[in-house]
């Protein structure tokens, strides 16, 4: 599956627009993660516990996006974007979305 943030794929021609596809996950921080993150925050620098949580959530949303596009019959996704919102304290929604298309190599 080709996934691009651009509106086209150099070297490919869009033959069909399948439609909007998305992948969504909702994640929360654990008590242990909050304690570890708090300790890291005291010393400053990269908060690796939160970085790993964010990366895991984005990867899961991307995987779900790809599954949605494949189920719709697409072989590529263009104009892919991420969005994230805090639903409530410590609970975050991560959304990956884009346009599912069928492409062929030029």
CORDA-V956646 format. One record per backbone hydrogen bond with DSSP energy under -1.0 kcal/mol. CO is the residue of the C=O (numbers start at 1). NH is the residue of the N-H. If there is no record, write none. Layout:
CO|NH + CO|NH
This chain:
2|77 + 4|80 + 6|79 + 9|12 + 11|106 + 13|104 + 16|102 + 19|100 + 21|98 + 23|96 + 25|94 + 27|92 + 30|34 + 31|35 + 32|36 + 33|37 + 34|38 + 35|39 + 36|40 + 37|41 + 38|42 + 39|43 + 40|44 + 46|48 + 47|51 + 48|52 + 49|53 + 50|54 + 51|55 + 52|56 + 53|57 + 54|58 + 55|59 + 56|60 + 57|61 + 58|62 + 59|63 + 60|64 + 61|65 + 62|66 + 63|67 + 64|68 + 65|69 + 66|70 + 67|71 + 68|72 + 69|74 + 70|73 + 75|2 + 76|101 + 77|4 + 78|99 + 81|97 + 83|95 + 85|93 + 88|91 + 90|29 + 91|87 + 91|88 + 92|27 + 93|85 + 94|25 + 95|83 + 96|23 + 97|81 + 98|21 + 99|78 + 100|18 + 100|19 + 101|75 + 101|76 + 102|15 + 102|16 + 104|13
